[in-house]
């Protein structure tokens, strides 16, 4: 499946079977549709005719994700949202610091270095609203496609993404696989990382709703 990967740090045992390919494609379609529905809000917010694309979807284990963050996203700015209802878990959205600075320059019309290295309260509130736009677009797309009742809490800033992910996995039992989306704003060369950490059985519930015999057809799915 193009732009879709399943990654793990150890062999999958009988209790951790690979997720169903067709349902993974449908999850990809939901994330893709969420990106499209966020376009108008993003363009108004950024004040320019930007595009946003879903670059890839990965199902990966927590150790693989933490290693990747420590290797490739050492300098980043992260936000956390909790979701609850028929499904429960955490969502983490983060940007490379370089990309966060570019977004602030675009939205506020100033160069960040004038205000020092740390992000000030206004800049953080602007980035929080951007996280809100992308997260709520994904929430609407998932809700429309599955008919599930679930809710997002407002985003909050986190200082150490790897440590927060590790602690979240210790608070409650999470599914074997986490879901990682990467969104790209190509004209700005900005990437937004979007991680869904599901509690145990949440992915099973989502995939059951995405089964062709159960899922409502809202007409936006694109075949691969």
NORCORPE-V739232 format. One record per backbone hydrogen bond with DSSP energy under -1.0 kcal/mol. CO is the residue of the C=O (numbers start at 1). NH is the residue of the N-H. E is the energy in kcal/mol with one decimal. If there is no record, write none. Layout:
BEGIN
CO NH E
CO NH E
END
This chain:
BEGIN
1 4 -1.6
3 57 -2.4
5 59 -2.8
13 16 -1.4
20 24 -1.9
21 25 -2.1
22 26 -1.7
23 27 -2.1
24 28 -2.3
25 29 -2.2
26 30 -2.0
27 31 -2.2
28 32 -2.5
29 33 -2.7
30 34 -2.6
31 35 -1.8
32 36 -1.8
33 37 -2.4
36 39 -1.3
38 42 -2.6
39 43 -2.9
40 44 -2.2
41 45 -2.4
42 46 -3.1
43 47 -1.5
48 50 -1.9
53 184 -2.8
56 182 -1.9
57 5 -2.2
58 180 -3.1
59 7 -3.2
60 178 -3.3
61 65 -2.2
62 66 -2.7
63 67 -2.3
64 68 -2.2
65 69 -2.4
66 70 -2.4
67 71 -1.8
68 72 -3.2
69 73 -1.7
75 97 -1.9
77 95 -2.1
78 158 -2.3
79 93 -2.2
80 156 -2.0
81 91 -3.4
82 153 -2.8
83 89 -1.9
84 151 -3.0
88 199 -2.3
89 83 -2.4
90 197 -3.2
91 81 -2.9
92 195 -3.4
93 79 -2.8
94 193 -2.5
95 77 -2.6
96 100 -2.5
97 101 -2.4
98 102 -1.9
99 103 -2.4
100 104 -2.1
101 105 -2.5
102 106 -2.1
103 107 -2.7
104 108 -3.0
105 109 -1.3
111 114 -1.4
112 115 -2.9
113 116 -1.1
120 124 -2.4
121 125 -2.1
122 126 -1.8
123 127 -2.1
124 128 -2.4
125 129 -1.8
126 130 -1.7
127 131 -2.3
128 132 -2.2
129 133 -2.1
130 134 -2.0
131 135 -2.7
132 136 -2.6
133 137 -1.6
134 138 -1.8
135 139 -2.4
136 140 -2.5
137 141 -2.1
138 142 -2.6
139 143 -2.6
140 144 -2.7
141 145 -1.9
142 146 -2.3
143 147 -2.5
149 86 -3.2
151 84 -1.9
156 80 -2.8
160 164 -2.3
161 165 -2.6
162 166 -2.2
163 167 -2.5
164 168 -2.4
165 169 -1.9
167 171 -1.5
168 172 -1.3
173 200 -2.3
178 60 -2.1
179 196 -3.2
180 58 -2.6
181 194 -2.7
182 55 -3.2
182 56 -1.0
183 192 -2.8
184 53 -2.5
185 188 -1.1
185 189 -1.1
185 190 -1.6
190 185 -3.1
192 183 -2.9
193 94 -2.0
194 181 -3.4
195 92 -2.7
196 179 -2.4
197 90 -2.7
198 175 -2.5
199 202 -2.3
201 205 -2.0
202 206 -2.5
203 207 -3.1
204 208 -2.0
205 209 -1.6
206 210 -1.3
211 214 -2.2
211 215 -3.1
END
